[in-house]
Amino acid sequence: MKKLSIGYRVVGGFTIAVLLLLLSGAQMYRSLKGYDETAGWVTESYKVLDALHRSMLELYDLESRQRAYIITGEPDYLADNEKSLRNIRATLADIVGLTADSPGQQERIKTLTQLVEDRLQILDKNVGVYRTEGFAAARDRLKTGIPLLSREALQKQSTLFEREERALLLQRIAQAQNNARQAQAVGALVVVLALLGLAVLWWRMRREVQTRQEADALLHESDLLKQIIDLLPVGVFVTDAAGEVTQINPAARALWGGVQRGDGAQYGEYVAYWPETGKRLAADEWALQRAIKTGETVRDELMDIRCFDGTRKTIASHAMPIRDLAGHTVSAMAVQVDVTEFKHTEQHMLATARFDETQARAVALFASGFDRSKILDGLLKLLASQHALPVSAIYGFDEWSGRYQCEASHGLSAAALRAFALGEGLQGRQQRMTSRHCWTAPI
């Protein structure tokens, strides 16, 4: 049986590797698309919760103004009623559109909308009784318990809707995280397949070289492998048994800033940092060096790099040793993939989710009651836990005493001033230095 030439073997192996990469790439595209869809669902859930809080706050504000009108008889309290009604109904309509993909929430929002309309009718009836029959009749109507039962039913339905939406939000976040992990796993699989394919090709080349004595055959085989590596869309570095870099493909040069450096480049020319600590990689910490020196196989190792053109990127590095038939390490190969955009997208989604959660919790805090001190303390604690503000304080100007008074603080030391007049403390010193660096506003 006639043996295939080295060229046909390499081309056949490369073809199989490309097919595997294409299949893995298609799966990775599906995973990333699923991640994008679930991320959109998460955003919709936050919009639903925000709209629910806004509609309930608008309704409670409308109710408070109507009660103030019944108590005082001042028609100014009813000046914005029509605007509030339009806002409440428009916000509830927005929630209906945002929950179109959830039949259960659609039923709940319909019930909630009906309860809101019932509540508005009761409020209008209270005002009508006051106008036609006077304050005493309106007060007697409020004592009947009908308004209270309506309010309790509305609060119960609103709480049920919010609880179900938050449960749905948690499911969507979990799904988004699962899709992200799946995309990372598929991406790692693509790189591993490329590494394995390259390793097999390299091993076949080395074995063929051992059986051939002619120098021209060795040169031909080496040139062919270099061409294959140069065609790969990921950065590839190859070293000899001593750890010297002998080959860098164009994708690797582009990844590191497009500089045209020849083979034999040293690690001192490359700058990378561990993402967790920010410490710069030493020469013996590079995945390629560890593969050639210790025989370690490295998969999906993240690092932040500084390119030769001054830009910064995040890459996933993979490396493995290449051994001869006797088991001796004769070379090593590393593959580097640019994952900067993926990491930025992931960080942006997390930051957006944290901001939206902070906003929703802050709105809920302001709607929880009228205790100013409790609200301000809760707001500072929320900022400290969500946005790394360990020390913060809110000062208000007391016109009677002419001094600034600390109304709320978090993490403030006992030595810090709790009250000071104009011209005292840090603010006073800043005002004396330059008015551009100090700004105050009454609370």
N, C-alpha and C positions, 0 to 999 in steps of 0.2 A: 504493500500500500504506500503510495507516494505521500510524503510528508509535506504539509503546507509550509511555505516560506515564512520567514519572520515577519515580512511585511503584511501578508494576509492574516497572520495570527494577531498582530497588533491592531490592524484595522478592524478585524472581527471583534476583538475584545473591546476596543474603543466604541464600536457601534452598540454593543450590548450595554456598556456603561452609559452611553448617551440616552438609550431607550429607558434605562432605569431612572436616570436623572429626570427625563421628561415626565415619566409617570409620577415620580415623587414630587416634581414641581407642580403638576396638576393637582395632586392631593394637598400640597401646601397652599395653593391658590384657593381651594375650597375652604380650607381651615381659616385662612385670613379673611375670606369673604364672610364666613360665619361669625368670626370675631367682630367684624365691622357691623354686621346686622345686630348682634346682641349688644354691642356698645350703643347703637342707636336706640335699642329698647330701654337700656338703662337710662339714657338721657330723657326719653319720653316719660319714664316713671318719675324722675325728679321733677319734670315739668308738671305732671299731674298733681304731685304732692304740693308743689308751690302754688298751683292754681287753686287747689282745695283750701289751703290756708288763707289765700287772698280773698276768696269768696266768703269764707266764714268771718274773717276780720271785717270785711265790708258790711256784712249782715249785722254783726254785733255793734258796729259803729252806727249803723242806721237805727237800730233799736234804741241805743243810748240817746241819740239825738231826738227821737220821737218821745221818749220818756221825759227828756229835759223840756220839750215843748209842752207836754201835759202838765208838768210841775210849774213851769214859769209862765207859760202862755206866750212866750216870745216866738214869733213866726220865723225868725232867722234860723232857728234850729232845723227847719224843714226846707231850707233854700236848696240844698244839694240832694234832696230825696230822689228826684228823677235821674240824676247822674248816677247815684249809688245803685238804683234799680237796674239801670242799663249795664253797669259794670258787673253786678252780681250775675245777671242772666247771661251776659256775654262770656264770663269766666266759666260758668257751668256748661255752656255750649262748647267751649274749648275742651273741657274735660271729656265731654261725650266724644269729640273727635279723636282725642288722644288715646282713649280706651277702646277704640273700635275693634281692636284685635282680641279683646277680653270679654266674652259674653257675660261672665259673672259680674264684672265691674260695670258693664252696660246696664244690667238690671239694677245694680245698687245705685248708680248715678241717677237713673230715672226716679227711683224711690226718693233719693235725696233731693232731687229737683222739685218733686211734688211737695215734699215737706217744707222746702224753702218757700214755695209759692203759698202754701197754707200759712206759713209763719208771716209772710208779707201781708196776706189778707187780714190776719188777726191784728197786726200792727196798724193797718189802715183802719180797721174797725174801731180800735182803741181811740185813734185820732178823731174818727167820725163821731163817736159817743161823746168825746170831750167837747167837740164843736157844737153839737146839737143839745146835749143834756148837761154839760158843765163838768167841773172837776170831780165832784162827788160821785157822779155816775161812772166816770172813767175809772176812779179809784175802786169803786165797788166791782167793776168788771175785772179789774186786775186781781181782785181778791178771790174771784171765782175759781181760780186754779187752771182755767183753760190755757192762758198764755204760758204758764209754767209747764204744763203737760206737753204743749207744742214744742217748747224749747228743749225739754228733755228728750223727746223723740228725735228732734233734729240733731242734737248732740250725739245721741246713741248711733244714729245712722252715719253721721260724719266720722265718728270714731271707727265704726265697722269698715267703712270704705277705706279710710286711711290705713287701718291694720292690714286689710287684704292687699292694698297697693304696696305696702312695705314688704309684705311676704313675697309678692310678685317681684319686687325690686331685688330682694335677696336672691331669688331664683335666677334672675337675669344676670346679676353680677357673677354668680357662681358659674353660669353658662359661659359668660364672656371670659372668665378666668380659665375655664376648661378649654375653650377654643384657642386662647393664647398659648396655653401649655401644649395643646395639640400641634399648633403651628410651629412652636419651638422644637417639638420632638421631630416633626417632619423635616424641618430645616436641618436639624442635626443628622437625621437619616440621610438626607441628600449629601451632606458633606462626608459622612462615613462611607456611603456608597462610592463617592468620588475617590476617597482615600483608598478604599479596598480595590477599586478598579485600577487606580494608579499603581498600587502596590503589586497587584498581579501582573500588570504590564511590565513593571520594573523587574520583578522576579523572573519573568519569562525572558526579558532581555539579558539579565545577568546569566541565566542558565544557558542561553544560546551562545553568549560570548565565550563561556567556558569550553563549549564544544567546537568552537571555530578558532582556528589559528591565524587566519588571514586578517591582516590589519584593516583591509578595506571593508570587510564585513563588520568589524567592530565599529568603525567610523560610521558606516551606514545606519547601523542599529541605534547608535547614540543620537545621531541627527534626527532620526525618525521620532524617537521618544521626546526629544526636545520640542519638535514641532507640535506633537500632541499636547504637551504641557502648555505650550504657548497658546494653543487654541482654547484652553479651558477658561470659563468666565470667572473663576475664583483665583485669588492670589496663591501661587505655589512657590515654595522655597525648597531647594534640594541641597544637601550637604554630602561631603565625602566621609570616610571613616574617621577622619581627624576632627570633624565638626566644622570645617571650612565651607562656607556657602559657595556652591559651584554653579547654581542655576537659579535665576529669578525670572518668572514669566511676565509678559506685559501687563496682565491683570494685577499682579503684585506691585509693579512699578506705578500703575495708575492709582492703586489703593493708597500707596504711600506718598502721593503728591505728584506723580508724573515725572519724576527726575529720572534721567537716563544714567544709571550707575551700572558699571560692569559687574560681572560675576566676581566673587571673592570679597564682597562687601562684608565688613565686620559689624558685630553687634553694637559697638560703640556709636555707630552712625544712626542707629534707630533708638527712638525714645518711646517708652510705653509705661503706663502706670496701672497698678491694681485698683479697680473701681471701689473696692470696699475700704481701702486704707489710704489711697492716693500716693502710695510709695512707688518709686520708680523701680522697674524691673532691673535686676542685676543681670550680667551676661549669662550666668549659669541658671537663671530662672526662666529663660525663654523655653517654650514648649519644644522647639526643635533641638535645642542643646540638651534638654533632659532626655529626649528620645534617643539621641546618639550616644550620650554618656552613660545613662542608666537603663536604657531599653524600655523606658516608660511610654505608654500610649496615652495621649492626651486628647480629650474630646470636649468640645464646646466650652473652652476656657475663655471668659470675657476679659478684655483689657481695653483701656483707653490709650490711644496713640496720638502722638504729635507728628504730623506729616512734615515732609521736607518743605512744603510750600506754606507752612505755618498753620494749616487747618487742623482741627481735632476730630477724631472719629472714634467710634466704639466698634471693635471687631471681635468675632468669635474665632479662636485659634484651635486647630486640630493638628496633631503630629503623631507619627509612629515610626519606629525603626524598621529598616529593611535588612533582612539577613540572607546570607548565602545558604547553600545546601547543608553546610556543616553547622549552621546555627550561629555563625559569627555575624555581628552587625557590621555591614559594609557601607551603609548609607542611612539617611533619614530624610523624611519628606514631611513638610508642613503645608497645610491649607488654611488660608485666612479669608474670612467672609465679612464684608461690611454690614453690620446690623445697626448702624447709627439711626436710621429712620425708624426702624421698628422700636428701638428703645425710647426714642423721643415720643413716638405715638403712645407707647405704654405709659410713660411718665405724664404725658398730657392728659390722658384719660383718668389717671389716678388723681392728678391735681384738680381736674374739673369735678370729679366725684366728691373730693374733699371740700371744695368750695361750695358746691351745691348743698352738701350736707350741713355745712356751717350756716349757710343762709337760711335753710329750712329750720334748723334748730334755733337760730336767732329770732326768726319770725314767731316761732312757737313760744319762745321765752317772753317776747313783748306782749303776746296775746294771753299769757298765763295769769296775769293779774295786774294790779296797779301799784304794787310795792316798788317804788323807784329804786331803793337801795338793793333789794333782792334782784331786780332786773339787771342793774349795773354790775353787781358782783357776779351774777351768772354769766353775763356777757364777757367779762374779763377772764373768767375761768374757761369759757368756751374758746376764746382766742388763744389762751395758753395751751390748751390741750390739742387744738386742731392746727395751730399755725406757729408753734414754737415761740410764744411770747412769754417767757418766764416771769418778767417783771413789768407791770403796767399799772397805771393809776389814772383816775378821772377827777379833775378839779373843776369846781364851779365857782363863779364869782358871786359873793354875797354882797349885795348893794348896801345892806344895812350896816355891816361892819367894815365894808371897803376892803375885804381880804378874800383871797382864794382859799376855799375849803376843800379838803379831800372828801369826795363823796363815795368813792369805791377804789379798792386797790387789790392787787394780787401779787404776792411775792415781794412786796415792798418792805425794806428793812425798817427796823424801829427807829433808826437814826434819820430817816428821811422826813422832811417837813410835811406835816399834815395841814398846815395853814400858813399863809404868808401874805403880806401886803404887796401892792405894786412897788417895784423897785427892789424887792427882796428875793433871795433864792436864785436859782439858776436862771429863771426867766428874767429876773431883773438885771442880772449881769449881762445876759444876751441883749436886752434892750439898750443898755448903756453902751455896749460894744457896737452894735449895728442893728437897725430896725429890720434889715432884710432877713435876718435869721430867726426871727421870733414872730409867732402868729398866735393870737388868742381869739376865742369865740365864747360868748356866754352859753351856759347850759341851762 
